[in-house]
Amino acid sequence: MTPRQPIGTRTRRGAAVATVALLSTAVLVGCTTASAATKLDPARKPFVLAGVTNVEQVAQLTGHDSLNKTGRFEIAGQDLGSMFQADGKTWFVFGDTFGQRADGQTGGGGTEWRSNALAYTTDTDPSDGIRFDGYIADDVGWAKELIDSKKVDGTEMTAIPTYGFEANGAMYLAYMSVKHWGEPGEWETNFAGLAKSTDHGQTWTKLDRPRWGGNSNFVQVSVAKLDGELYFWGVTHGRFGGVQLMKVPEKQVEEQSAYRYFAGTAADGTPRWSSDESAAKTIVDDTVGELSVVWNEYLQRWTMSYTDGGAESAVLREGATPWGPWGEKFTLASQTDVPGLYAPYLAPQYTEDGGRTIYFTLSVWDPYNVYWYRAELVRR
């Protein structure tokens, strides 16, 4: 296969990252005590995030030498690792997964290829890494592919889940059908859609609707539930477009016509929503890929983390409301710190000190596995 590419040149692996507080990144941290009205209030003054410091690697989560010894699930390498909560567990959503890899192999590739995999945990202590309780596995104990793909380059190379969420008692994975992996930071997609599980993640069905076109701005998404609605922050394929926003009532998540797209604000700052996808406005104008958005109690702001394809880094931003305004970006890690980094994902439940310390997953192209990082937020 021709796999997903990293965002920059790689010469060595990074372990710890020094104090960083310059570039912009979007990280969304957990929704806990703040009211829905607070999280949607356009009158709150931005911005309170002054920087990010004490960024460091905590543990390796996947691979033979990892905390979770994933070779027992026939996993030598995999990437991504976005997170969502359902059934009293946290679920880690992975992309292309390989059971065997040659010694010294760099990047995605290997044998026993599965387009995706799903791990789960009840570990609530992020301070020493996250220990998986297991993976959704087949009869012999191998982590199994959840969403199938044709695995034909130029037709459908793979099916990559970009985020998961729980709605109406079921589990959903938002995924993209990848047609072709291109140059670093670029890929072609056929469409984006949803897959659904009603048996606790054991089996998944690809839904015919809703779906978004391969050039839509909702190919890769992050999802948060708020006041009976699901908010989807989205970007197109690759890592070179901006962020747009849509929402849908939770009960209508499978109805394409129920989705509404953020179309700007009225004079008083309240949002305007349109049923027309083409009316969607860009809320973060940057080179964005692999994003996550969560509420942070320490900042009392939304946070967004993503791969910055232009700056070749992982970054974090704050937002006053789901649609913004969004503040400047701060670097979580750069290619100098961690060569081959991409896909920094946050989860609301994995914080400390009231949200001041955040934890996130980070993929590294060499050795093509997922790591656990922490950082401290600096408030003005």
C-alpha positions as CSV (number, residue, x, y, z in Angstrom):
1,M,0.0,0.0,0.0
2,T,1.0,3.7,-0.3
3,P,0.1,4.9,3.2
4,R,-0.7,8.3,4.8
5,Q,2.4,10.5,4.8
6,P,3.9,12.5,7.6
7,I,4.0,16.3,7.6
8,G,7.8,16.8,7.4
9,T,11.2,15.4,7.2
10,R,12.2,13.0,9.9
11,T,15.7,12.4,11.2
12,R,15.3,11.2,14.8
13,R,12.6,10.4,17.4
14,G,11.7,12.9,20.1
15,A,11.1,12.0,23.7
16,A,10.5,15.2,25.7
17,V,9.4,18.5,24.4
18,A,10.7,21.8,25.9
19,T,8.5,24.6,27.0
20,V,6.5,25.8,24.1
21,A,4.2,28.9,23.8
22,L,4.5,30.5,20.4
23,L,2.5,29.0,17.6
24,S,-1.3,28.3,17.4
25,T,-2.9,25.0,18.1
26,A,-6.5,23.9,18.8
27,V,-7.2,21.6,21.7
28,L,-10.6,20.9,23.0
29,V,-10.8,19.7,26.6
30,G,-13.6,18.1,28.5
31,C,-17.1,19.3,29.2
32,T,-17.8,19.0,32.9
33,T,-19.3,21.6,35.2
34,A,-19.8,24.7,33.0
35,S,-23.4,25.1,31.8
36,A,-24.5,24.8,28.2
37,A,-25.3,28.5,28.3
38,T,-21.8,29.3,29.3
39,K,-20.3,27.2,26.5
40,L,-22.6,28.9,23.9
41,D,-22.4,32.5,25.3
42,P,-21.0,34.9,22.5
43,A,-20.6,37.7,25.0
44,R,-17.7,36.3,26.9
45,K,-14.5,38.1,26.3
46,P,-11.7,36.2,24.6
47,F,-8.9,35.3,25.2
48,V,-7.4,33.7,28.3
49,L,-4.8,31.3,27.0
50,A,-1.3,32.7,27.2
51,G,0.7,29.7,26.2
52,V,1.6,26.0,26.6
53,T,4.5,24.7,28.7
54,N,6.1,21.6,30.1
55,V,5.1,19.4,27.1
56,E,6.5,15.9,27.5
57,Q,6.1,12.3,26.4
58,V,4.5,10.1,29.1
59,A,4.3,6.7,27.4
60,Q,4.1,4.8,24.2
61,L,0.6,3.4,23.8
62,T,0.9,1.1,20.8
63,G,3.5,-1.2,19.3
64,H,5.4,-4.3,20.6
65,D,7.5,-2.2,23.1
66,S,4.5,-0.1,24.3
67,L,2.8,0.1,27.7
68,N,0.0,-2.0,26.2
69,K,2.2,-4.6,24.4
70,T,-0.1,-4.6,21.4
71,G,1.7,-7.4,19.7
72,R,-0.7,-9.7,21.7
73,F,-3.5,-8.3,19.5
74,E,-1.3,-8.7,16.4
75,I,-0.5,-5.0,16.2
76,A,3.0,-3.9,15.4
77,G,2.1,-0.4,14.2
78,Q,-0.9,1.8,14.0
79,D,-1.7,5.6,14.1
80,L,-4.3,8.2,15.1
81,G,-6.0,7.5,18.4
82,S,-8.9,9.9,18.7
83,M,-11.0,9.2,21.8
84,F,-14.7,9.1,22.8
85,Q,-16.7,7.8,25.7
86,A,-19.5,5.2,25.6
87,D,-20.6,2.3,27.7
88,G,-18.6,3.5,30.7
89,K,-15.4,3.2,28.7
90,T,-13.0,5.4,26.8
91,W,-12.6,4.2,23.2
92,F,-9.4,4.8,21.2
93,V,-10.0,4.9,17.4
94,F,-7.0,3.9,15.3
95,G,-6.3,4.1,11.6
96,D,-4.3,1.8,9.3
97,T,-3.1,-1.1,11.5
98,F,-0.4,-3.6,10.7
99,G,0.4,-6.9,12.5
100,Q,3.9,-7.5,11.2
101,R,6.6,-5.0,10.2
102,A,10.2,-5.3,9.0
103,D,12.9,-4.3,11.3
104,G,13.7,-0.7,10.9
105,Q,10.6,0.0,8.7
106,T,9.6,3.6,8.7
107,G,6.0,4.8,8.2
108,G,2.8,3.0,7.5
109,G,3.1,-0.5,6.0
110,G,3.5,-4.1,6.8
111,T,1.5,-7.3,6.6
112,E,-1.8,-8.3,8.3
113,W,-3.2,-4.9,7.3
114,R,-6.5,-3.7,8.8
115,S,-7.9,-0.2,7.8
116,N,-8.9,0.6,11.4
117,A,-9.0,-0.8,14.9
118,L,-10.7,0.1,18.2
119,A,-9.3,-0.2,21.7
120,Y,-11.1,0.4,25.0
121,T,-10.1,1.2,28.5
122,T,-11.5,2.0,32.0
123,D,-8.2,3.6,33.0
124,T,-9.0,7.0,34.5
125,D,-5.5,8.0,35.6
126,P,-3.7,9.7,32.7
127,S,-0.5,10.5,34.6
128,D,1.4,7.3,33.8
129,G,-0.1,6.5,30.4
130,I,-3.3,4.7,29.5
131,R,-3.6,1.0,29.9
132,F,-6.0,-0.6,27.5
133,D,-8.5,-3.2,28.7
134,G,-8.5,-4.7,25.2
135,Y,-9.4,-4.3,21.6
136,I,-12.5,-5.3,19.6
137,A,-11.0,-8.6,18.5
138,D,-11.8,-11.6,16.3
139,D,-12.1,-15.2,17.4
140,V,-8.3,-15.7,17.6
141,G,-7.7,-12.5,19.6
142,W,-6.4,-10.2,16.8
143,A,-7.7,-6.6,16.7
144,K,-10.2,-6.7,13.9
145,E,-11.1,-4.3,11.2
146,L,-14.4,-2.5,12.0
147,I,-15.1,-0.7,8.7
148,D,-14.1,-2.6,5.6
149,S,-12.5,-1.1,2.5
150,K,-11.7,-2.3,-1.0
151,K,-7.9,-1.7,-0.5
152,V,-7.5,-0.8,-4.1
153,D,-5.4,2.3,-4.9
154,G,-7.3,4.8,-7.0
155,T,-10.7,3.3,-6.1
156,E,-10.8,2.9,-2.3
157,M,-7.4,2.5,-0.6
158,T,-8.7,2.4,2.9
159,A,-11.5,3.6,5.3
160,I,-10.2,5.8,8.1
161,P,-12.3,6.7,11.2
162,T,-11.6,10.3,12.1
163,Y,-13.7,10.4,15.4
164,G,-16.3,8.5,17.4
165,F,-19.3,9.5,19.5
166,E,-22.3,8.0,21.4
167,A,-25.8,9.0,20.4
168,N,-29.2,7.5,21.3
169,G,-27.7,4.5,22.9
170,A,-25.6,3.6,19.9
171,M,-21.9,4.1,19.0
172,Y,-20.9,5.9,15.8
173,L,-17.7,6.3,14.0
174,A,-17.2,9.2,11.5
175,Y,-15.0,7.9,8.7
176,M,-13.5,8.9,5.4
177,S,-13.2,6.7,2.3
178,V,-9.7,7.3,1.1
179,K,-9.2,7.0,-2.7
180,H,-5.4,7.6,-2.8
181,W,-2.7,8.7,-0.4
182,G,-0.8,11.6,-2.1
183,E,2.2,13.8,-1.2
184,P,2.8,14.5,2.5
185,G,-0.3,16.2,4.0
186,E,-2.4,15.4,0.9
187,W,-4.9,12.7,0.1
188,E,-7.9,12.1,-2.1
189,T,-11.2,10.9,-0.6
190,N,-14.4,9.5,-2.1
191,F,-16.8,10.6,0.7
192,A,-17.2,10.9,4.4
193,G,-19.9,9.2,6.4
194,L,-21.0,7.4,9.5
195,A,-20.8,3.8,10.7
196,K,-23.0,2.5,13.5
197,S,-22.7,-0.2,16.2
198,T,-25.6,-1.3,18.4
199,D,-23.7,-4.2,20.1
200,H,-21.1,-2.4,22.1
201,G,-18.6,-2.0,19.2
202,Q,-18.5,-5.6,18.1
203,T,-19.9,-5.1,14.7
204,W,-20.4,-1.9,12.5
205,T,-22.7,-1.0,9.7
206,K,-21.8,1.7,7.2
207,L,-24.9,4.0,6.9
208,D,-26.0,5.2,3.4
209,R,-26.9,8.6,4.9
210,P,-25.7,11.0,6.1
211,R,-22.7,11.4,3.7
212,W,-20.6,14.3,2.6
213,G,-18.6,14.5,-0.7
214,G,-14.9,13.8,-1.0
215,N,-14.2,17.5,-1.4
216,S,-16.5,18.6,1.4
217,N,-15.2,20.5,4.4
218,F,-16.5,17.7,6.7
219,V,-14.3,14.8,5.6
220,Q,-12.4,14.8,8.9
221,V,-14.4,15.8,12.0
222,S,-14.4,16.2,15.8
223,V,-17.7,15.7,17.6
224,A,-19.0,17.0,20.9
225,K,-22.5,16.7,22.5
226,L,-24.0,19.8,24.0
227,D,-27.6,20.5,25.1
228,G,-29.1,17.8,23.1
229,E,-27.2,18.6,19.9
230,L,-24.1,17.2,18.3
231,Y,-21.5,19.7,17.0
232,F,-19.2,18.6,14.3
233,W,-16.0,20.7,13.6
234,G,-14.8,19.7,10.1
235,V,-12.0,20.0,7.6
236,T,-11.5,18.7,4.2
237,H,-9.1,15.9,3.1
238,G,-5.5,16.5,3.8
239,R,-4.0,19.2,6.1
240,F,-4.3,22.4,4.1
241,G,-7.8,23.7,4.7
242,G,-9.7,25.6,7.4
243,V,-12.3,24.5,9.9
244,Q,-16.1,24.8,9.4
245,L,-18.9,23.8,11.8
246,M,-22.2,22.0,11.6
247,K,-24.7,20.6,14.2
248,V,-27.6,18.2,14.4
249,P,-30.1,17.2,17.0
250,E,-28.9,14.0,18.6
251,K,-32.1,12.2,17.8
252,Q,-31.8,13.1,14.1
253,V,-28.1,12.2,13.7
254,E,-28.9,9.8,10.8
255,E,-31.0,12.4,8.9
256,Q,-29.0,14.3,6.3
257,S,-31.7,17.1,6.1
258,A,-31.5,17.8,9.8
259,Y,-27.9,19.0,9.7
260,R,-27.4,22.8,10.0
261,Y,-24.2,24.6,9.0
262,F,-22.8,27.7,10.7
263,A,-23.3,30.6,8.3
264,G,-21.9,33.5,10.3
265,T,-23.2,35.7,13.2
266,A,-25.9,38.3,13.5
267,A,-25.2,41.8,14.7
268,D,-25.6,40.8,18.3
269,G,-23.2,37.9,17.9
270,T,-25.7,35.1,17.9
271,P,-25.0,32.4,15.3
272,R,-26.9,31.9,12.1
273,W,-27.5,28.4,10.8
274,S,-28.3,27.2,7.3
275,S,-29.5,23.9,5.8
276,D,-27.3,24.7,2.8
277,E,-23.8,23.2,3.2
278,S,-22.4,25.7,0.7
279,A,-23.3,28.5,3.1
280,A,-20.9,27.3,5.8
281,K,-18.4,29.8,6.9
282,T,-14.8,29.1,7.9
283,I,-14.2,29.6,11.6
284,V,-10.5,28.8,11.7
285,D,-8.5,29.8,8.7
286,D,-5.4,27.6,8.8
287,T,-3.8,24.5,7.4
288,V,-5.7,22.0,9.6
289,G,-5.8,18.2,9.7
290,E,-6.7,15.6,12.3
291,L,-8.4,17.8,14.8
292,S,-10.1,17.5,18.1
293,V,-12.3,20.0,20.0
294,V,-13.2,19.8,23.7
295,W,-14.2,22.1,26.6
296,N,-11.6,23.1,29.1
297,E,-12.7,23.9,32.6
298,Y,-9.5,25.7,33.6
299,L,-9.8,28.1,30.7
300,Q,-13.6,28.1,30.6
301,R,-13.1,27.9,26.9
302,W,-13.3,25.5,24.0
303,T,-9.9,24.1,23.0
304,M,-9.0,22.8,19.5
305,S,-5.9,20.7,18.8
306,Y,-4.8,19.7,15.3
307,T,-2.0,19.0,12.9
308,D,-0.8,22.3,11.4
309,G,0.2,21.2,7.9
310,G,1.8,24.5,7.0
311,A,3.9,24.9,10.1
312,E,4.5,21.1,10.4
313,S,3.6,21.0,14.0
314,A,0.9,20.1,16.5
315,V,-1.0,23.1,17.8
316,L,-3.7,24.3,20.2
317,R,-6.2,27.1,20.1
318,E,-9.0,28.4,22.4
319,G,-12.5,29.4,21.4
320,A,-15.1,31.5,23.2
321,T,-18.0,29.5,21.6
322,P,-18.1,26.5,19.2
323,W,-18.0,28.9,16.3
324,G,-15.5,31.3,17.9
325,P,-13.9,33.7,17.8
326,W,-10.9,31.5,18.0
327,G,-7.6,32.8,19.4
328,E,-4.0,32.5,18.3
329,K,-2.4,29.1,18.0
330,F,0.2,27.8,20.4
331,T,2.7,25.0,19.5
332,L,2.3,21.7,21.4
333,A,5.2,20.1,19.5
334,S,7.2,20.8,16.3
335,Q,9.1,18.6,13.9
336,T,12.3,19.6,15.6
337,D,10.9,18.3,18.9
338,V,9.3,15.1,17.5
339,P,10.2,14.4,13.9
340,G,7.3,12.8,11.9
341,L,4.6,13.9,14.4
342,Y,0.9,14.2,13.5
343,A,-2.7,13.8,14.9
344,P,-2.8,15.4,18.4
345,Y,-6.1,14.3,20.0
346,L,-7.5,15.5,23.3
347,A,-10.2,14.0,25.5
348,P,-12.2,15.9,28.1
349,Q,-11.8,13.3,30.8
350,Y,-8.0,13.2,30.6
351,T,-6.9,16.3,32.5
352,E,-5.5,17.2,35.9
353,D,-5.4,20.3,38.1
354,G,-8.9,21.3,37.0
355,G,-8.0,21.2,33.4
356,R,-4.7,23.1,33.7
357,T,-2.8,19.9,32.7
358,I,-4.0,18.3,29.5
359,Y,-3.1,14.9,28.0
360,F,-3.2,14.0,24.3
361,T,-2.3,11.2,21.9
362,L,0.3,11.9,19.2
363,S,1.2,9.8,16.3
364,V,4.9,9.5,15.2
365,W,5.7,8.3,11.6
366,D,8.8,6.5,12.7
367,P,8.1,4.0,14.3
368,Y,4.5,4.4,13.1
369,N,2.8,4.2,16.5
370,V,0.9,6.3,19.0
371,Y,2.3,8.1,22.1
372,W,0.8,9.7,25.2
373,Y,1.8,13.3,26.0
374,R,0.9,15.9,28.6
375,A,1.2,19.7,28.7
376,E,0.4,22.5,31.0
377,L,-1.8,25.5,30.0
378,V,-0.8,29.0,30.9
379,R,-3.6,31.4,31.6
380,R,-3.4,35.1,31.4
